Amino acid sequence: MSAHNEEAPELIEAVPTVLVADADAAGQRLDQWLAARLGPDMSRSRVQMLIRQGAVSVDGKLIDETKRKMAPGESVSVTMPEPEPAEPQGENIALDVLYEDDELIVINKPAGLVVHPGAGNWTGTLVNALIHHCGDSLSGIGGVRRPGIVHRLDKETSGVMVVAKTDRAHKSLSEAFADHGLTGDLERAYLALVWGIPQRPTGRVDAPLGRAAARVRRAVVPEGRDDARHAVTHFAVQERFGESQQEFATASMVECRLETGRTHQIRVHMAHIGHPVIGDPDYGQAFRTKANRLPEPLKSQVKAFPRQALHAWLLAFRHPTTHLTMRFEAPLPRDMEELVGGFRKL
């Protein structure tokens, strides 16, 4: 019987599943053979991950090579990890709380903190911290893995975020963010340290975004493409660095305001006009060598900077119950402030 037609064995978490290769396994790749044997719910990419994580052994020897060829009679042991919790659990993670009442909480998110659980980040997220901090008051709208979340910041983007604690607040804030402030109920602004100096002090980038070749990334795409989404970013140059000299690379501090709210919008749009955010690992790769055109110690500072230099400095919205406009500002975090200080010396 072909291995592809054999009944998939039942997998028991944390208990090794042992499979013996038959004659049909000869010459097959380990990941392909295992994916076929473990059934339709186990994708090949998942099998590859298990192999790389040291969960697969052949004849008692751990294997980390997915392309390893199989031989008849080999005994393959697969240890499945414990399942992830269906709902995120509270974790005692420190929060920089700017404001809190019975309806909502406003925080200054540090760079490096993922907003909500997902693949590869099931713990240690802002949601885990909020569940611990807010307890049962956190709104469940938006799904159990995104309770209270009405907008998000990228993992490596710092700055102001608001989270709903009641269904009423969640509905009101979600509508404001969906409207992107067109009715005057929302204002949000970011500061970005970018390469180069835009020719005009202010500008508007109107360029649709869609999926790039790497699916986690975004790109400017033709307007007629199926996944094209309308995206508009307004920018204003706040400070210029190195403008009066020609020896070193130049840079700018730019304030960006969103007319739409697409994934990675500011990062993609600024790269699109030739001024990518400094430190951006996804959209600023073509400008990495710019750091070589800087004097020390700034050159080393830029090369060592571990993230995109992007910070959500301002958030204003109408309170869902008092209807008063609330405005919150977060100063540049220390790492960006030090980087900007280095550019000011050009």
Disulfide bonds with the S-S distance in Angstrom:
none
